[in-house]
Amino acid sequence: MTTTSGIQLAHDIRQKLAELQSLCSGLDEETCSRAPAGRWSPKEILSHLWGPAESGHLPILQAFLDRDTPTIDIDPGNPYFSVERSRMTFAQLFTAVKNEYGGLARFAAGLSAEQLQRTARVPKIKESPLGEYPTLADMVSGLGEGHLQFHLDQMREIVAALSAQAGDASEQTNG
């Protein structure tokens, strides 16, 4: 089985980040602060991608190197949308996400094949395609590609729904 290199993982992260930047570039602050019923706003999506306020995602990956088969606790459904983050602009949140994933890409680029094969126990993703004992390569790919892609798709859906709502409101006002 061929192992993905750290350099390839870093490239893939940077590519997904560029897609996110392209999607976010035309969004205005008002739209980004709204959310369809029962969904996250674009600002909440970015906050979630940024990760825990005190640490981001890098400590999760670093744990694979610091300990033999560490148990890692993650909170996959948490948007981490604190009062402080709610006061940030969409551009500021995007910059934080860009910095976070840029750091993950730099981390990945420096990993050896041996390091990429280290494993951890992550009980909360037991039922996911990664399983309960992912390799570091799987986890980097999961965060840097799968996670970003999922939220890119989510952002597209939310923006489309918000645009449709704005169009409906405009028609009601003009009608």
C-alpha positions as CSV (number, residue, x, y, z in Angstrom):
1,M,0.0,0.0,0.0
2,T,1.3,3.4,-0.9
3,T,1.7,5.9,1.9
4,T,0.9,9.6,1.3
5,S,3.8,11.8,2.0
6,G,3.7,14.8,4.3
7,I,4.5,17.1,1.4
8,Q,1.5,15.7,-0.5
9,L,-0.8,16.2,2.5
10,A,0.5,19.8,2.9
11,H,-0.2,20.4,-0.8
12,D,-3.8,19.0,-0.4
13,I,-4.5,21.2,2.6
14,R,-3.3,24.3,0.8
15,Q,-5.4,23.4,-2.2
16,K,-8.6,23.1,0.0
17,L,-7.7,26.3,1.7
18,A,-7.5,28.1,-1.6
19,E,-10.9,26.7,-2.5
20,L,-12.3,28.1,0.8
21,Q,-10.6,31.5,0.1
22,S,-12.2,31.6,-3.4
23,L,-15.6,30.8,-1.9
24,C,-15.3,33.3,0.9
25,S,-13.9,36.2,-1.1
26,G,-17.2,37.7,-2.3
27,L,-19.2,37.3,0.9
28,D,-20.4,40.3,2.8
29,E,-20.4,40.7,6.6
30,E,-24.2,40.8,6.9
31,T,-24.7,37.6,5.0
32,C,-21.9,35.9,6.9
33,S,-23.6,36.7,10.3
34,R,-26.9,35.1,9.3
35,A,-27.9,31.5,9.2
36,P,-30.8,29.5,7.8
37,A,-33.0,28.0,10.6
38,G,-31.2,25.2,12.4
39,R,-27.9,25.7,10.5
40,W,-24.6,27.4,11.2
41,S,-23.8,30.9,9.8
42,P,-20.7,31.2,7.6
43,K,-19.0,32.9,10.6
44,E,-19.8,29.8,12.8
45,I,-18.4,27.5,10.1
46,L,-15.1,29.4,10.0
47,S,-15.0,29.4,13.8
48,H,-15.5,25.6,13.8
49,L,-12.7,25.2,11.2
50,W,-10.4,27.3,13.4
51,G,-11.0,24.9,16.2
52,P,-10.7,25.3,20.0
53,A,-9.9,28.8,21.0
54,E,-7.0,27.9,23.3
55,S,-5.2,25.5,20.9
56,G,-6.6,25.0,17.4
57,H,-6.2,21.6,15.9
58,L,-2.4,21.2,16.0
59,P,-2.2,19.7,19.5
60,I,-4.4,16.8,18.3
61,L,-1.8,16.0,15.6
62,Q,1.2,16.6,17.8
63,A,-0.2,14.1,20.3
64,F,0.5,11.3,17.8
65,L,4.2,12.2,18.0
66,D,4.4,12.9,21.7
67,R,3.0,9.7,23.1
68,D,2.5,6.1,21.9
69,T,-1.1,5.5,20.8
70,P,-2.5,8.5,22.8
71,T,-6.3,8.7,23.4
72,I,-7.5,11.9,21.8
73,D,-10.8,13.5,22.8
74,I,-12.3,15.7,20.1
75,D,-15.6,17.6,20.0
76,P,-16.7,17.3,16.3
77,G,-20.0,19.2,16.5
78,N,-18.7,22.2,18.4
79,P,-18.6,25.5,16.5
80,Y,-16.4,27.1,19.1
81,F,-18.3,30.3,18.4
82,S,-17.5,32.3,21.6
83,V,-18.6,35.8,22.3
84,E,-15.1,37.0,21.3
85,R,-15.3,35.2,18.0
86,S,-18.9,36.5,17.3
87,R,-17.4,40.0,17.5
88,M,-14.8,39.3,14.9
89,T,-15.4,40.1,11.3
90,F,-15.7,37.4,8.7
91,A,-12.3,38.5,7.3
92,Q,-10.7,38.1,10.7
93,L,-12.2,34.7,11.2
94,F,-11.0,33.7,7.7
95,T,-7.5,34.9,8.5
96,A,-7.5,32.8,11.6
97,V,-8.6,29.7,9.6
98,K,-5.9,30.4,7.0
99,N,-3.3,30.6,9.7
100,E,-4.5,27.5,11.4
101,Y,-4.5,25.4,8.3
102,G,-1.3,26.9,7.0
103,G,0.2,25.7,10.3
104,L,-1.2,22.3,9.8
105,A,0.2,22.2,6.2
106,R,3.7,23.2,7.6
107,F,3.4,20.5,10.3
108,A,2.4,17.9,7.7
109,A,5.2,18.8,5.3
110,G,7.8,18.1,7.9
111,L,6.6,14.6,8.8
112,S,8.5,11.4,7.9
113,A,6.9,8.3,6.5
114,E,7.5,6.7,9.9
115,Q,5.7,9.5,11.8
116,L,2.8,9.4,9.4
117,Q,2.2,5.8,10.3
118,R,1.9,6.5,14.1
119,T,-1.6,5.8,15.5
120,A,-3.8,7.3,18.2
121,R,-7.1,6.2,19.7
122,V,-9.9,8.6,18.8
123,P,-13.2,7.1,20.2
124,K,-15.5,9.8,18.8
125,I,-14.6,8.9,15.2
126,K,-14.9,5.2,15.7
127,E,-17.9,5.0,13.3
128,S,-16.2,7.2,10.7
129,P,-14.2,5.9,7.7
130,L,-11.0,6.7,9.8
131,G,-12.0,4.3,12.5
132,E,-11.1,4.4,16.2
133,Y,-7.3,4.0,15.5
134,P,-6.3,6.4,12.7
135,T,-2.8,6.9,11.6
136,L,-1.4,10.4,11.7
137,A,-1.6,10.5,7.9
138,D,-5.3,9.6,8.1
139,M,-5.9,12.3,10.7
140,V,-4.0,15.0,8.8
141,S,-5.9,14.1,5.7
142,G,-9.2,13.9,7.6
143,L,-8.7,17.4,9.0
144,G,-7.0,19.0,6.0
145,E,-9.1,17.5,3.2
146,G,-12.2,15.7,4.4
147,H,-13.1,18.3,7.1
148,L,-12.4,21.3,4.9
149,Q,-14.3,19.7,2.0
150,F,-17.3,19.0,4.2
151,H,-17.4,22.6,5.4
152,L,-16.8,24.0,1.9
153,D,-19.9,22.1,0.8
154,Q,-21.8,23.3,3.9
155,M,-20.7,26.9,3.2
156,R,-21.9,26.7,-0.4
157,E,-25.3,25.4,0.8
158,I,-25.7,28.0,3.5
159,V,-24.7,30.9,1.1
160,A,-27.2,29.6,-1.5
161,A,-29.9,29.3,1.1
162,L,-29.2,32.8,2.4
163,S,-29.2,34.2,-1.1
164,A,-32.6,32.6,-1.8
165,Q,-34.0,34.0,1.4
166,A,-32.7,37.5,0.5
167,G,-34.3,37.1,-3.0
168,D,-37.6,36.1,-1.5
169,A,-37.5,39.0,0.9
170,S,-36.7,41.4,-1.9
171,E,-39.6,40.1,-4.0
172,Q,-42.0,40.5,-1.0
173,T,-40.9,44.1,-0.5
174,N,-41.2,45.0,-4.2
175,G,-44.4,43.0,-4.8
